[in-house]
Amino acid sequence: MNLSRGARDAAIAFGIIVVFGSLAMLLAGVNPIDGFSALLIGALGNVPETAETLVQTTSLLFPALAIALAFRAGLFNIGAEGQLLIGGLLAGVIGERFIAPGFIAIPVLLLAGAVGGGAWGALAGWLRARFSANEVIATLMLNYVAIQVAAYAITGPLKSATGAGNETGELPASSFLPTILPDTRLTIALVLALVLAFLLRWLLRSTVIGYQLRAVGDAPRTAQRAGIDLAKMRFWTMTASGAIAGLGGATIVLGVLHRFNLALSPGYGFIGIAVALVGELDPLWVTVAAFVFGILQNGAIGMQAAANVPRDVVTAIEGLIILVLAGRRIITRSGAD
């Protein structure tokens, strides 16, 4: 990791949180110290709240790792939200009908989520490799297609016959992810996400494939002259990126919702962009950034209840971080070209 650049990005993100957050609280007539205190207490004030913060961290970490992997290959994958939804949808649809012991059902459903997200990512990767289609536009459009496909499925042919809302049926209890802490929603999905982050860091730093992937992202022309097939590398990178996001969607279905509906993601795929950029695309620091954003996500609820600060303030802060850091990265890359 480039420490100086990573430190600058972290400082920018921290500055946006403090300055913009304080300004928004002052406009709402709230002392910023009281507001930030309420946020931290709401996120880390006791064991259940800390567990819920880690649930949010886990849900953010999968798409953030997916985005970081694609970005390292020079691919701006904005489609993690759609890949997350398709992975969750496939896991929910299959899981409702798949009756098997947990040690069989859970791996099968997680794999189904990864396959669904991977297929959605592969579509964008194929468009990029075959037609040189801009992956930003392709993945952005695929997000909306995924949302519409999921909405149609759960309001039409795949809607639960017994449920009250627009959702698939509940999974068998044997398909639920085991919890780490009793009476919380924190499951072994957190362990899975941390192992995945460790493996991705090892892949990027210590393997030939990781070196080739980074070469394609940092110096594509040089990588091509060295014999690396850019189209092939981009296609498989986007496929792997989608699979990681889809796996995240499956963990939410199996560990949190126990069924699929559109409440699966309040925008994890989009917030994951900020998480990946603040973490400077390094899986280790992306994990740290996911925890910080998990605090923001969960603490915003407590902040709204205790200090009467709208949780939309946190959403606005996250959007501003994405805008500033993504814009900075694009400008830097344009200058380098």
ZAMARGU-4260 file (C-alpha; in steps of 0.2 Angstrom, whole numbers, plus 5000, padded with zeros to 4 digits):
<rodrens>
0) 5000/5000/5000 | 5006/5018/4996 | 5005/5024/5014 | 5007/5042/5009 | 4992/5042/4997
5) 4982/5030/5008 | 4985/5042/5023 | 4980/5057/5012 | 4964/5048/5007 | 4960/5043/5025
10) 4963/5061/5031 | 4951/5068/5017 | 4938/5055/5022 | 4940/5060/5041 | 4940/5078/5037
15) 4923/5076/5027 | 4915/5067/5041 | 4920/5080/5054 | 4918/5096/5045 | 4902/5091/5034
20) 4895/5082/5049 | 4898/5096/5061 | 4890/5108/5049 | 4875/5098/5046 | 4872/5096/5065
25) 4874/5114/5068 | 4861/5118/5055 | 4850/5106/5064 | 4853/5115/5080 | 4863/5101/5088
30) 4880/5102/5096 | 4892/5092/5086 | 4900/5085/5101 | 4883/5078/5107 | 4879/5072/5089
35) 4896/5062/5087 | 4895/5056/5105 | 4877/5049/5101 | 4884/5041/5085 | 4898/5032/5094
40) 4887/5026/5108 | 4874/5020/5096 | 4887/5010/5087 | 4898/5004/5101 | 4889/5008/5117
45) 4886/4989/5122 | 4888/4972/5116 | 4872/4971/5105 | 4875/4987/5097 | 4894/4982/5094
50) 4887/4966/5086 | 4875/4975/5075 | 4890/4987/5069 | 4900/4971/5065 | 4885/4965/5055
55) 4885/4981/5045 | 4904/4980/5043 | 4902/4962/5036 | 4888/4968/5024 | 4900/4982/5017
60) 4916/4972/5017 | 4910/4960/5003 | 4905/4973/4990 | 4920/4984/4995 | 4932/4969/4992
65) 4924/4966/4976 | 4926/4984/4970 | 4944/4985/4976 | 4949/4969/4966 | 4941/4977/4950
70) 4949/4994/4953 | 4966/4986/4955 | 4964/4979/4938 | 4959/4997/4932 | 4941/4992/4931
75) 4928/5004/4939 | 4915/4992/4945 | 4900/5002/4950 | 4889/4987/4949 | 4892/4979/4965
80) 4874/4983/4971 | 4867/4974/4956 | 4879/4959/4959 | 4874/4959/4977 | 4856/4958/4973
85) 4857/4944/4960 | 4868/4934/4971 | 4855/4936/4986 | 4841/4932/4974 | 4848/4916/4968
90) 4853/4911/4985 | 4835/4915/4992 | 4826/4906/4977 | 4836/4890/4978 | 4837/4891/4997
95) 4818/4891/4999 | 4817/4875/4990 | 4833/4866/4995 | 4831/4855/5010 | 4847/4847/5016
100) 4858/4847/5031 | 4867/4863/5035 | 4884/4857/5031 | 4878/4854/5013 | 4864/4867/5011
105) 4875/4882/5017 | 4890/4879/5005 | 4878/4876/4991 | 4868/4892/4994 | 4884/4902/4996
110) 4891/4895/4980 | 4874/4899/4971 | 4876/4917/4977 | 4894/4918/4971 | 4888/4911/4954
115) 4874/4923/4952 | 4885/4938/4956 | 4899/4931/4945 | 4887/4929/4930 | 4881/4947/4932
120) 4899/4954/4934 | 4904/4943/4919 | 4891/4951/4908 | 4900/4968/4911 | 4917/4960/4909
125) 4912/4953/4892 | 4905/4969/4886 | 4921/4977/4891 | 4932/4964/4883 | 4922/4961/4867
130) 4916/4979/4863 | 4927/4990/4874 | 4911/4996/4882 | 4914/5008/4896 | 4912/4997/4912
135) 4906/5012/4922 | 4891/5014/4911 | 4888/4995/4909 | 4889/4991/4927 | 4878/5006/4932
140) 4865/5001/4920 | 4866/4983/4925 | 4862/4989/4943 | 4845/4995/4937 | 4842/4980/4927
145) 4846/4969/4943 | 4834/4979/4953 | 4820/4977/4941 | 4823/4959/4939 | 4823/4956/4957
150) 4807/4967/4960 | 4798/4957/4946 | 4803/4941/4953 | 4797/4944/4971 | 4781/4953/4966
155) 4777/4940/4953 | 4782/4922/4949 | 4794/4920/4965 | 4783/4929/4978 | 4780/4919/4993
160) 4763/4911/4994 | 4762/4913/5013 | 4772/4929/5016 | 4763/4946/5019 | 4776/4956/5009
165) 4785/4955/4992 | 4798/4942/4996 | 4803/4924/4993 | 4798/4911/5006 | 4808/4908/5022
170) 4823/4897/5021 | 4824/4881/5031 | 4832/4883/5048 | 4846/4871/5043 | 4851/4884/5030
175) 4854/4898/5042 | 4872/4904/5045 | 4877/4900/5063 | 4878/4915/5075 | 4894/4920/5084
180) 4885/4929/5098 | 4868/4923/5105 | 4853/4935/5103 | 4862/4945/5089 | 4862/4944/5070
185) 4881/4942/5070 | 4885/4926/5061 | 4900/4917/5054 | 4899/4928/5038 | 4911/4940/5047
190) 4924/4926/5048 | 4921/4922/5030 | 4923/4940/5025 | 4939/4942/5035 | 4946/4926/5027
195) 4942/4932/5010 | 4951/4948/5014 | 4966/4939/5019 | 4966/4928/5004 | 4964/4943/4992
200) 4978/4952/5000 | 4989/4936/4998 | 4983/4934/4980 | 4987/4952/4975 | 5004/4953/4984
205) 5011/4936/4983 | 5005/4927/4967 | 5009/4929/4948 | 4990/4932/4944 | 4990/4946/4957
210) 5005/4954/4949 | 4998/4952/4932 | 4981/4960/4938 | 4990/4975/4946 | 5001/4977/4930
215) 4985/4978/4920 | 4978/4991/4931 | 4994/5001/4933 | 5002/5001/4916 | 4990/4992/4903
220) 5001/4995/4888 | 5017/4989/4897 | 5007/4973/4903 | 5001/4970/4885 | 5019/4971/4878
225) 5024/4959/4891 | 5012/4946/4884 | 4997/4948/4896 | 4980/4946/4888 | 4971/4962/4893
230) 4954/4957/4888 | 4955/4940/4896 | 4962/4947/4912 | 4948/4960/4913 | 4934/4948/4909
235) 4939/4936/4923 | 4943/4950/4935 | 4926/4957/4933 | 4918/4939/4935 | 4928/4937/4951
240) 4923/4954/4957 | 4905/4950/4954 | 4906/4933/4963 | 4913/4941/4979 | 4898/4954/4979
245) 4886/4940/4975 | 4893/4930/4989 | 4890/4945/5001 | 4872/4945/4995 | 4870/4926/4999
250) 4877/4929/5017 | 4864/4942/5020 | 4850/4931/5015 | 4857/4916/5025 | 4863/4926/5040
255) 4851/4941/5042 | 4835/4940/5032 | 4833/4921/5030 | 4824/4925/5014 | 4826/4937/4999
260) 4818/4954/4998 | 4823/4971/4992 | 4828/4976/5010 | 4843/4966/5007 | 4854/4981/5003
265) 4851/4999/5008 | 4865/5003/4996 | 4879/4992/5002 | 4886/4991/4984 | 4887/5010/4982
270) 4894/5013/5000 | 4907/5000/4996 | 4914/5011/4983 | 4919/5024/4997 | 4925/5009/5008
275) 4936/5003/4995 | 4943/5020/4991 | 4946/5025/5009 | 4955/5008/5011 | 4966/5012/4996
280) 4961/4996/4988 | 4971/4986/5000 | 4961/4972/5007 | 4968/4975/5025 | 4964/4993/5025
285) 4948/4990/5016 | 4943/4979/5031 | 4947/4994/5043 | 4938/5006/5032 | 4922/4994/5032
290) 4922/4994/5051 | 4923/5013/5051 | 4908/5014/5039 | 4899/5001/5049 | 4900/5012/5064
295) 4893/5026/5053 | 4879/5015/5047 | 4874/5008/5064 | 4878/5024/5074 | 4867/5035/5063
300) 4852/5026/5070 | 4857/5030/5088 | 4862/5048/5083 | 4845/5051/5076 | 4836/5044/5091
305) 4847/5052/5104 | 4852/5069/5096 | 4838/5071/5083 | 4851/5072/5069 | 4843/5064/5053
310) 4852/5049/5048 | 4852/5056/5030 | 4867/5066/5036 | 4877/5050/5036 | 4871/5046/5019
315) 4876/5063/5012 | 4893/5061/5020 | 4896/5044/5012 | 4891/5051/4995 | 4903/5066/4997
320) 4917/5054/5001 | 4913/5044/4986 | 4913/5060/4975 | 4929/5067/4981 | 4939/5051/4982
325) 4933/5044/4965 | 4935/5061/4957 | 4953/5062/4964 | 4957/5045/4957 | 4950/5048/4940
330) 4960/5065/4939 | 4976/5056/4945 | 4974/5042/4932 | 4970/5055/4918 | 4986/5064/4923
335) 4996/5048/4922 | 4990/5044/4905
</rodrens>
